[in-house]
Every structure is written in C-alpha cells, then in structure tokens.
Amino acid sequence: MSSIIVLLSKGTKAEGQRTANMICFLLYLAALGLLGGTAATNQIFTSSGEMDITSCPITYYGQKYDKVYVAFESNTFSLCFNGSYQTGIKNDCIFMSGGTADRGGFQQSEIQQVELGNFGSQAILAIRTHSGYTNLDVEADAQVDGVSVFKQTYQAAETNVGVITDVSGCRLAGVVYKTNTTVSDPTTCTSVMCDFSGVATVINDCGPMEQCQGDGSCVFKTMCTVTGSAVINIVGRVELVPDRCGYTLVGPSVIPGFKVLGVFQERRRKDVSFLERVILQLDSPNVQISLEQGGRVQLDEKVLKVNGSAQVVHGVELSRDHRGVTAQLSKSQYTVHVLFDGNTALIHMTAPSETAVQGLCGNSNTPVIQEKAAEHSAPGCGMEYAEAADSNINCNRTTDWCNLLKEAPFSACHEHIDPEPYMAACTHTLCKYPAVDGLKCQFLEAYVKACRLHSNVTVDRWTTKTSCPAVPRASCQDRFCSDNEFCGERHVGYPRCLCRAIFASKYKSANAYGEPTECTKKSASVTMANCLLEDKSIDYSFLHLNDEACKAEMDELTHMVTFKFNSSNTCGTVVMANNSQVIYKNTIMRRNLSDSGMINRQSPVLIDFSCYYAQPEIKSLVIRLKHRAVMQEMTSGEWMYNLTMKAYSDAERNNIIQPDTDIQLDQHIWVEIETEGLDEKVVVVVMDSCWATDQPSPSGALRYDLIANGCANPADQTVKVEGNGLGTSNFFSFNSFQFTGNSANVYLHCKLELCVNQSNACAPICSQGARRRRSAFAKYEDKNPALITMTWSN
C-alpha cells in the first residue's frame, strides 16, 4: 500500500509575524500517520500547485492518475487530478469545507492531515483535524466529471482522531459505481457489477434469445429468416437446403400442435433452390394454411380472399398488404408471426421464457435432411443437379456487394441482428445464380425487414446507398404461375411466369415447345407450354391454325396451351397421302400485323403438326381439275396482256393435266403461269402469293398458304417456286391436298404483279429467315395486280 499525504500546519507566532498566516502543505508518499508506513517522497506547498506521483499513481473511482493538483480558497480545500480546479470545468476532485454545524467558520489551517491511500485499484481518503478545534465540522465531497458521487459530513470528534473513507470504484459509460456493488436497470434488464478490484461488468438479466420488456422482465423473442435456399436460424447459423423438397422450419415445441414448413423449388438453374411457399399446419383441427406465390392464401384446397383487414381462420390471424402476407398464431403467452413476400419468410417467435425451437429454424445441430417433410415433398425432389458455373458472375464483386451489410446505414441494426449470416447467404446464392428478378437486393432487404420486425429499428436511406427500390414491394403480387413456372422478369420491371429449369430442359433439348401431337381416330391436338412460347417472345393469343377462327385454349391451372381439330371442326386441316398413309396436316401460325400499320414485337410463327393414318383404298382419294387451263385478259397501266394458268404432272411440263385426269392425293403437280403480250426485256411477272381456300372467294376464312411474299411456305416442304420475277412466265410445284372433312372444291388463287426489269432486281430473296423483294418498284408500281384462280375437286 502507498499513500499521498497532505500535511497542513500552522506557523509559530514568530513565523506568523513574518508570513501573515501562510499555510504550508506537505504532500509526500508515505506509510505514515493514519495509514502507517514510512515516507518515500514529500513536497511542501505554500500555495496552489501540483505534484508528480508517477512513482505511486492513485486510482480514483476506477481512473488511474499520476499527478495531483492542490488548491485552496477562502473556505475550501481541493485536491484534483485533471488539472487545477476551475469553476464550471468538469474535473475529478475532492473538496473539503466546513459542514452545516460549523459554528466557528471553516479554515484550512484547522485540518492537520489529508491523505490519499492506494491499494492496487482501490483508494481511500483520510482526514484528520487538530484536536484543539472542537467546533469543527468537515464536509468531504468527492466528484467525478464535476458530479458529486460521494458526500459526507464528519463531526469534530471524528476528525480529531481521523476518518477514513473509501473513494474507489468503477466507471462505465460515464457512470460511476462503488466497489463491491451491483446496480440494476429494469428498463434495460441489465445489471452493472463493480467488483473489489474496480472492474465493472455488465450482466444481461435476459437470456441470449430473450428481450427486455422495460420493466425488469424478459420474454423469449427471436427471429428466423428463410430466403433463397438459406435458413438463418435463431442462433444465427445458416442452414442450406440442397434440393426441392419440403422441410420443417418450426416444430411444435413453441406452440403444441402447430408447425411451420417451407417448400423449395428451382428457378432458372437446376442446382439452386428457392423458398416457394410457406405452410402453417395445425393438428386441431387437421388443416393447413398455405402462403403461396403472388400473395395467394389457401386453406387446404380452397383459395381464401385475404386483404388488409385481418381475418381469423382456425385461430390464425391473416392479412395481406404491399409487404406480403402476414400470418400470426397466439396461444397463451406464445406467439408465432410469419411474414412471406414470395421470396423471404420472416418467422418471429415470442414466449414467456426461453424455449427450445425444433426444425431448421431451431438451435439444435440436427442435419438438414432429417427435417425433410415427406408429406410436402414431391417424388424425385431430393435429386441434386450439377450445372456449369455461370461465366458472367464475378464472385469477388458479389462478395463486395453482400458485405455492404457491414457498413452504414445497416450498422444501425448490428447490435440487434448479426449481419454475418445474411452476408453468407447472399454470397452463397449470388456466386452461383444470376442477379436477376430482384435477387441482388433480396438479401439486403431481408436483413432490413428482420431488424425492423425483431427490434423495431428502421434502417434509413439504405436504398439510396444501394440503388435498390425505394419502396420494396412483394414481388409478383397477384400473378399466379403454375407448378412448372415461377414469377420472374424477362425484362426489368415486367414480371411474367417463366419456365422452371428442370421442366424446360426436357423440351429445350428436343427443340420443342411442348408435348408431341396427340392423334385419335377423329381428332388431333398439340399441347405446348406457354412459358416456352413466351421465352421466344410468342404470345399464344395471337396464334391460330389454318382457319383463323381456330385459336388456342389455355389451362388456367397448368398454363399449357392446346390447339386441336376434329371431324366436326377441321380448322383448315389439309389432307395428303403417300403410298401407305393419309396425312392430316395443319399449321400453327401467327398472321403478320405489319399490313395493318401496327408495330410488331412478336416473333414469326409457323409450327407444323400432322397425324398419320393407314391409307384406305386409293380410288377414294382421287381428285380432278375443273379446267384444263385458266385464261384471262389483264390490263395494267400501259400494258395489256393475257394470263394463263395450267397444271402438269411432270417437271418438264409436257403432260398437261386434263379435267378427266385422275390425280392422287399427295401427288406432286406443277403449276405454270405464263403471259402473252409482255416484253420481258422491259417488264417481268412476280408471283406474290398463292393460297388455297374452300370457297371461290380468295378471302375465305379457311386458307392454306403455298406462297407468301414471293417465297414458298416453309411449313410445307413440298412447295417449290422457280423463275419467280425473272421473266414473263414462272411456275411452282406442290403435293396435292384436300381440306379435312370437306369433299367440295379447293380453289387455288395466285396474285401476280408486274415489275420493271432492272438486272433481276424483281426476284424475291427466299433464303431462310429472309423472305422479301430485292427492291421496291422504282419506276413502276403495279396498281392492278392480277388474281387468277384454278379449282379442283374430288
């Protein structure tokens, strides 16, 4: 033990005559007087001053000092540690002055000795007055930062023999605590214990998963977050779901007879799964409430209408707003609160005391696979896939993005919610899966929402720093996709139902849009996945068969699109035959809207589908032309010419087909169109289009195209066009056909135009993907194109 002693002594009469009541202060390290020991150093003060006590530092209420400053005024003696005492300046000081019972007026000369003793981290204050002063009260006031922490008035009888006071303690966050004391704060449910050595320790009266109620009581209050394939459980551990099955998130230990389950599905990649829906399962009654994509809520198989006004279904309170769907179940003092926005589920649990939580959200070390819920797992859901890494993903940049959760303004939540698990979940997903469909902001938003729901803390301006949407909305609200689809964005800000990767892979590998054609005795149908069509920018509502009145039907549950025809409604089906089969052929197409002056963002569509049947007797399939040849006179501006259409049975066009010539279905025939009266050096004939109808009018609803824009219909591989736009005559060939269910006539119409001959510039370009004229009619526009028709029947 060491001490600092301040001795105050009165001068003798002779000295008094010389020094006029000068007071001498003697400070020295000692083990003398009140505290015992031998002196080490000393210093005499005749006025205010300071003393270096480095060799014997004093710990004053938890703060160690190596200097002391002495000052005295009229009725006060001060001993300070942070510089000399000045009025209004915060300091650590001990003041001594006369008490309220002081009847003679306090004088510093009446104090014989003031001593500060140091015992390691503890300190004492000792005061002794001269025995001759019997009317003296002494008030000692110990201050820290200018605030009194200990004040005591001593009677003369006490100070004449000497008093010792403990001035040791602890300091924490600007508050001083006495040693060997514990101070509790019910508003924070914490206690500060100041031990004998002057070390302050904060004791949290609530458990690690409990929260203070502000009155000294604690409740179990914890949070589990499920986002992507990651489950961030109540102790902050990240569990990763490896497949597309159902799992128990919260078992019945919190509320008996009640479980929360999550079902996971893949999206754009086979090897990354996402939370698809949340199921609340109750044992009594035996029902389940499913929180689905698009904000839909189902009670077993029944869809519930849920809005902003809370409704109670079997004890579960349900509501829905722009944030998503909220479900809450309370029993006694136990509550489970679930918020699901289609991407992230926040599960908040409260109980009167710390409670064991089962499931992936719990605090056990149970392997993930053991929490699989068989009744909510589809066959084959446990199969795991490996896909090639996405070369467009930079994992270093992704990690930097996810690590924004370490920084402001997210730091406002750090004392409430640990950001590390959210960063790990973010990095795990975005290093494998493209940052589309709002996924880049999803993990940051999940952290912000978890903080607000758990601790009612708002993270300000986080969207400004990250450029995430200022008002996050639950994704794809009111857009309901089928089981084989998910809601995503083909273009930013435009959500649609997109194909899941596993579902789409079996069709994409075959370059197909859906299932093979289904043929029955009297009908045929083809079914396609709408999400595959949309992936190619094809709107099914614009599609039709050969007969424009025959459009697709969509199944509202599966979103599969079906085209069909039968014997009652043939939809323009064309019948052809070969040596052994009869072929019923139709085409799914989309009419070009450019002629109507509309812009066009739809891809061109020509999808052929056919049914093959064993051929009956050939004689029943014979057709005949109505006329040997069709002739008509034409006038176009300055040109007058004759136009003739003839059909031949051979490529050399030697054998003209007569009206009594039998033609078999699917027999290849050649049609020649020639003119008389035109000079091919000046003008040539362009066959713009040829098509068949079931009635004389060329604009009949039932139409089958052979030539369009001067080129053969790519859906009919039997059509060949030769010499088009190269002279005053040209020809084409195709396999004969008949409209299904119609034994009447077939009318073949051809539209022809004149074009001024300019170095073969009139010939159409018919390479694949480009069917157009080489140039516009620069010098002459045929304002009266020819239309010629040939008819055959069976």
Beta strands, then each sheet from edge to edge (+ up, - down):
strand 1: 2-9
strand 2: 24-30
strand 3: 43-45
strand 4: 49-52
strand 5: 58-60
strand 6: 63-65
strand 7: 67-72
strand 8: 76-80
strand 9: 93-98
strand 10: 111-119
strand 11: 122-129
strand 12: 138-144
strand 13: 147-154
strand 14: 163-166
strand 15: 169-172
strand 16: 175-178
strand 17: 181-185
strand 18: 190-194
strand 19: 200-204
strand 20: 210-212
strand 21: 218-227
strand 22: 230-232
strand 23: 238-240
strand 24: 246-250
strand 25: 258-266
strand 26: 273-282
strand 27: 287-291
strand 28: 297-299
strand 29: 302-304
strand 30: 311-313
strand 31: 316-321
strand 32: 324-331
strand 33: 334-340
strand 34: 344-351
strand 35: 485-491
strand 36: 494-499
strand 37: 518-519
strand 38: 523-529
strand 39: 543-544
strand 40: 553-554
strand 41: 560-566
strand 42: 574-577
strand 43: 581-590
strand 44: 606-614
strand 45: 622-625
strand 46: 629-636
strand 47: 639-648
strand 48: 663-664
strand 49: 668-676
strand 50: 683-693
strand 51: 703-708
strand 52: 711-712
strand 53: 720-722
strand 54: 729-735
strand 55: 738-739
strand 56: 746-756
strand 57: 786-793
sheet 1: 3+ 2- 1+ 10- 11+ 14-
sheet 2: 4+ 7- 8+ 9- 12+ 13-
sheet 3: 5+ 6-
sheet 4: 15+ 16-
sheet 5: 17+ 18- 19+
sheet 6: 20+ 21- 22+ 23-
sheet 7: 20+ 21- 34+ 33- 32+ 31- 30+
sheet 8: 24+ 25- 26+ 27- 28+ 29-
sheet 9: 35+ 36-
sheet 10: 37+ 38- 41+ 40-
sheet 11: 39+ 43- 42+ 55-
sheet 12: 39+ 43- 44+
sheet 13: 48+ 45- 57+ 56- 50+ 51- 52+
sheet 14: 46+ 47- 49+ 54- 53+
end
